[in-house]
Amino acid sequence: MTAVFALATSILYGLADFGGGVLSRRTPALTVVVLSQIAATVVLGAVVVATGAWSEAGPLLWFAVAAGVAGPVAMICFYSALARGPMGVVSPLASLAVLVPFGVGLAAYGERPGPVQYAGGVVALTGVVLASGPVRGAPVARRTLMLTLGAAAGFGAVFAFIAEASTTVTGLFLALFVQRAVNVAVGGAALYAAVRRGGAALPEGGWGTIRAAAPGLVFVGLADVAANGTYAIAAQHGPMTLAAVLSSLYPVVTALAARGVLREKLRGIQAAGAGLALAGTVLLASG
């Protein structure tokens, strides 16, 4: 079950990143983040009311609040790094987020993956780096590197926090709702600050472009929140180390989506990376 839900997490995160990247070509990235999270919050609010999940409120929700703060901060760092440095370097480095929940699994839960799983993790992560399309000789400024590592730490913290935020399915609905509400508050504050500094909140087409992009924004928001949910289930029903590594394969999904939808050509090294990621996944699941 852990492998299935963790792989579902990678697929959902990969598709959400792809959708967010496409939308950000015409709409400011922070606006995409805030609007997509508002859509997810509305849907989750309806689910919470329908299921009576409010009854699950308790101290564990502070983990959801922490995840809600860490997520937008990580996203802001990630987009800033993408704006400053080569995507082929920034994207695979951001996947180092896996180290946070992997370390939590080792230190807090005493998990000890076997040799086959360690080998699978190395092979899979190598595949992620290659499939993301590393750029030879691309200059990476120190600030870009620090922003990327900050994004990785933030994304990893979200993984770790959301896995601790609930113990039941209805509790998970409530935790995801709280996380998204905090996402909107933090992201909205960042957007407001950006506008005060002279940044744009709306695309060139104004609200007409926003309305046209509404289905995509809803998809990105729901795919992202679904990914958090499937990861929480994966981490709660099996080794967090396994869930963390398998969930980190999303850059491969993003690259394949770009190939299938945008007809972007995969270089030989990217195709090889996708193959290695698949081989590593098999080793992880069988170890």
C-alpha positions as CSV (number, residue, x, y, z in Angstrom):
1,M,0.0,0.0,0.0
2,T,2.8,2.4,0.8
3,A,4.4,2.0,-2.6
4,V,1.1,2.5,-4.4
5,F,0.2,5.7,-2.5
6,A,3.7,7.1,-2.7
7,L,3.8,6.6,-6.5
8,A,0.4,8.2,-6.7
9,T,1.9,11.2,-4.8
10,S,4.7,11.5,-7.4
11,I,2.2,11.4,-10.3
12,L,0.0,14.0,-8.6
13,Y,2.9,16.3,-7.7
14,G,4.4,16.0,-11.1
15,L,1.1,16.9,-12.8
16,A,0.5,19.8,-10.4
17,D,4.0,21.2,-11.1
18,F,3.5,20.8,-14.8
19,G,0.2,22.6,-14.7
20,G,1.5,25.3,-12.4
21,G,4.5,25.8,-14.7
22,V,2.2,26.2,-17.8
23,L,-0.1,28.6,-16.0
24,S,2.8,30.7,-14.8
25,R,3.9,31.4,-18.3
26,R,0.9,33.9,-18.6
27,T,0.1,34.6,-14.9
28,P,2.4,35.7,-12.1
29,A,3.6,32.6,-10.2
30,L,2.5,33.9,-6.8
31,T,-1.0,34.5,-8.2
32,V,-1.1,31.0,-9.5
33,V,-0.1,29.6,-6.1
34,V,-2.7,31.7,-4.2
35,L,-5.6,31.1,-6.6
36,S,-5.0,27.4,-6.9
37,Q,-4.8,27.0,-3.1
38,I,-8.1,29.0,-2.7
39,A,-9.8,26.6,-5.0
40,A,-8.4,23.6,-3.0
41,T,-9.5,25.3,0.3
42,V,-13.1,25.8,-0.9
43,V,-13.4,22.1,-2.0
44,L,-11.8,20.8,1.2
45,G,-14.1,23.0,3.2
46,A,-17.1,21.4,1.6
47,V,-15.6,18.0,2.3
48,V,-14.9,18.8,6.0
49,V,-18.5,20.0,6.5
50,A,-20.0,17.0,4.7
51,T,-18.0,14.5,6.7
52,G,-18.1,16.2,10.0
53,A,-14.4,16.3,10.2
54,W,-14.5,19.3,12.6
55,S,-14.9,16.7,15.4
56,E,-11.3,15.5,14.7
57,A,-9.8,18.9,15.8
58,G,-7.0,18.5,18.3
59,P,-3.3,19.3,19.0
60,L,-2.1,17.4,15.9
61,L,-3.5,20.2,13.7
62,W,-0.5,22.3,14.7
63,F,1.4,20.0,12.3
64,A,-1.0,21.1,9.6
65,V,-0.4,24.7,10.4
66,A,3.3,24.2,10.2
67,A,3.0,22.5,6.9
68,G,0.8,25.4,5.7
69,V,3.5,27.9,6.6
70,A,6.4,25.9,5.1
71,G,4.7,25.2,1.8
72,P,4.3,28.8,0.5
73,V,7.8,29.7,1.8
74,A,9.2,26.8,-0.1
75,M,7.3,27.6,-3.2
76,I,8.5,31.3,-3.1
77,C,12.1,30.1,-2.8
78,F,11.6,27.6,-5.6
79,Y,10.1,30.1,-8.1
80,S,12.8,32.7,-7.1
81,A,15.5,30.1,-7.8
82,L,13.9,29.2,-11.1
83,A,13.9,32.9,-12.1
84,R,17.6,33.3,-11.3
85,G,19.1,30.0,-12.4
86,P,18.8,27.2,-14.9
87,M,15.8,25.0,-14.4
88,G,17.8,21.9,-15.3
89,V,19.9,22.5,-12.2
90,V,17.3,24.0,-9.8
91,S,14.6,21.3,-10.3
92,P,16.7,18.2,-9.5
93,L,18.4,20.0,-6.5
94,A,14.9,20.8,-5.1
95,S,14.1,17.1,-5.1
96,L,16.6,16.8,-2.2
97,A,13.5,17.5,-0.2
98,V,13.4,13.7,0.2
99,L,16.2,13.9,2.7
100,V,14.0,15.5,5.4
101,P,11.3,12.8,5.7
102,F,13.9,10.2,5.0
103,G,15.9,11.5,8.0
104,V,12.8,11.6,10.2
105,G,12.1,8.0,9.4
106,L,15.6,7.0,10.4
107,A,15.9,9.1,13.5
108,A,12.4,9.3,14.9
109,Y,11.0,5.9,13.9
110,G,14.1,3.8,13.8
111,E,13.4,2.6,10.3
112,R,16.3,0.7,8.7
113,P,15.9,0.1,5.0
114,G,17.6,-3.0,3.6
115,P,20.6,-2.9,1.2
116,V,18.3,-3.4,-1.8
117,Q,16.2,-0.4,-0.8
118,Y,19.2,1.8,-0.3
119,A,20.4,0.8,-3.7
120,G,17.0,1.5,-5.1
121,G,16.9,4.9,-3.5
122,V,20.3,5.9,-5.0
123,V,19.3,4.6,-8.4
124,A,15.9,6.3,-8.3
125,L,17.3,9.7,-7.2
126,T,20.0,9.5,-9.8
127,G,17.3,8.9,-12.4
128,V,15.4,12.0,-11.1
129,V,18.5,14.2,-11.5
130,L,19.1,12.9,-15.0
131,A,15.5,13.0,-16.1
132,S,15.2,16.7,-15.1
133,G,17.7,17.5,-17.8
134,P,20.9,18.8,-16.0
135,V,22.6,21.6,-17.8
136,R,26.4,21.3,-18.3
137,G,28.4,24.2,-17.2
138,A,25.3,26.3,-16.3
139,P,26.3,29.0,-13.8
140,V,24.6,28.8,-10.5
141,A,25.0,31.8,-8.2
142,R,25.3,31.3,-4.5
143,R,22.0,33.0,-3.8
144,T,20.3,30.7,-6.3
145,L,21.8,27.7,-4.7
146,M,20.7,28.9,-1.2
147,L,17.2,29.5,-2.5
148,T,17.0,26.1,-4.0
149,L,18.2,24.4,-0.9
150,G,15.7,26.5,1.1
151,A,12.9,25.3,-1.2
152,A,14.1,21.7,-0.7
153,A,14.1,22.0,3.1
154,G,10.6,23.6,3.0
155,F,9.1,20.9,0.7
156,G,10.7,18.2,2.9
157,A,9.2,19.8,6.0
158,V,5.8,19.7,4.4
159,F,6.2,16.0,3.8
160,A,7.2,15.4,7.4
161,F,4.6,17.6,9.0
162,I,1.6,16.5,7.0
163,A,2.4,12.8,7.8
164,E,2.0,13.7,11.5
165,A,-1.1,15.9,11.2
166,S,-3.8,13.2,11.5
167,T,-4.5,9.6,12.4
168,T,-7.8,9.0,10.6
169,V,-9.2,9.7,7.2
170,T,-11.6,12.4,8.3
171,G,-8.8,13.9,10.4
172,L,-6.7,14.0,7.3
173,F,-9.5,16.0,5.5
174,L,-9.4,18.5,8.3
175,A,-5.6,18.7,8.4
176,L,-5.5,19.3,4.7
177,F,-8.1,22.0,4.9
178,V,-6.2,23.8,7.7
179,Q,-3.0,23.5,5.8
180,R,-4.6,25.0,2.7
181,A,-6.2,27.8,4.6
182,V,-2.8,28.7,6.1
183,N,-1.3,28.4,2.6
184,V,-3.7,31.0,1.3
185,A,-3.0,33.4,4.2
186,V,0.8,33.1,3.9
187,G,0.8,33.2,0.1
188,G,-1.7,36.1,0.0
189,A,0.6,38.1,2.4
190,A,3.5,37.4,0.1
191,L,1.5,38.4,-3.0
192,Y,0.4,41.6,-1.2
193,A,4.0,42.4,-0.3
194,A,5.1,41.7,-3.9
195,V,2.5,44.1,-5.3
196,R,3.5,46.8,-2.8
197,R,7.1,46.5,-4.2
198,G,5.7,47.1,-7.7
199,G,5.1,43.5,-8.8
200,A,2.1,42.5,-10.9
201,A,-0.8,40.5,-9.4
202,L,-2.7,40.0,-12.7
203,P,-1.6,38.9,-16.1
204,E,-1.7,41.2,-19.1
205,G,-5.2,40.0,-20.0
206,G,-6.4,40.9,-16.5
207,W,-9.4,39.0,-15.1
208,G,-10.3,37.6,-18.5
209,T,-7.1,35.6,-18.5
210,I,-7.8,34.4,-14.9
211,R,-11.3,33.2,-15.8
212,A,-9.9,31.3,-18.8
213,A,-7.3,29.7,-16.6
214,A,-9.8,28.8,-13.8
215,P,-10.1,25.1,-14.8
216,G,-6.3,24.8,-14.7
217,L,-6.0,26.6,-11.4
218,V,-8.6,24.3,-9.8
219,F,-6.8,21.2,-11.2
220,V,-3.4,22.4,-9.9
221,G,-4.9,23.1,-6.4
222,L,-6.7,19.8,-6.2
223,A,-3.8,17.7,-7.6
224,D,-1.5,19.3,-5.0
225,V,-3.8,18.7,-2.1
226,A,-4.5,15.1,-3.3
227,A,-0.7,14.5,-3.4
228,N,-0.4,15.7,0.2
229,G,-3.2,13.3,1.1
230,T,-1.8,10.2,-0.6
231,Y,1.7,10.9,0.9
232,A,0.2,11.1,4.4
233,I,-1.5,7.8,3.8
234,A,1.7,6.2,2.4
235,A,3.8,7.4,5.4
236,Q,1.2,6.3,8.0
237,H,0.9,2.8,6.6
238,G,4.5,1.9,5.9
239,P,8.1,3.0,6.2
240,M,8.4,6.8,5.9
241,T,11.8,6.3,4.2
242,L,10.2,4.3,1.4
243,A,7.3,6.8,1.1
244,A,9.7,9.7,0.9
245,V,11.9,8.3,-1.9
246,L,9.1,7.1,-4.1
247,S,7.2,10.4,-3.6
248,S,10.3,12.3,-4.8
249,L,10.0,10.9,-8.4
250,Y,7.7,13.7,-9.5
251,P,10.3,15.6,-11.7
252,V,10.2,12.5,-14.0
253,V,6.4,12.9,-14.2
254,T,6.7,16.6,-15.0
255,A,9.3,15.9,-17.8
256,L,7.1,13.2,-19.3
257,A,4.0,15.4,-19.2
258,A,6.0,18.1,-21.0
259,R,6.9,15.6,-23.6
260,G,3.4,14.3,-24.1
261,V,1.5,17.6,-23.9
262,L,3.9,20.3,-25.1
263,R,5.8,17.9,-27.4
264,E,9.1,18.9,-25.7
265,K,11.8,16.5,-26.8
266,L,13.5,14.3,-24.2
267,R,17.2,14.2,-24.6
268,G,18.9,10.8,-24.4
269,I,20.1,11.5,-20.8
270,Q,16.6,12.3,-19.8
271,A,15.2,9.1,-21.2
272,A,17.9,7.2,-19.4
273,G,17.1,9.0,-16.2
274,A,13.4,8.0,-16.5
275,G,14.5,4.4,-17.0
276,L,16.8,4.5,-13.9
277,A,14.0,6.1,-11.9
278,L,11.7,3.2,-12.9
279,A,14.4,0.6,-12.1
280,G,15.0,2.2,-8.7
281,T,11.3,2.2,-8.0
282,V,11.2,-1.6,-8.6
283,L,14.1,-2.1,-6.3
284,L,12.5,0.0,-3.5
285,A,9.2,-1.7,-3.8
286,S,10.7,-5.2,-3.7
287,G,13.3,-4.6,-1.0
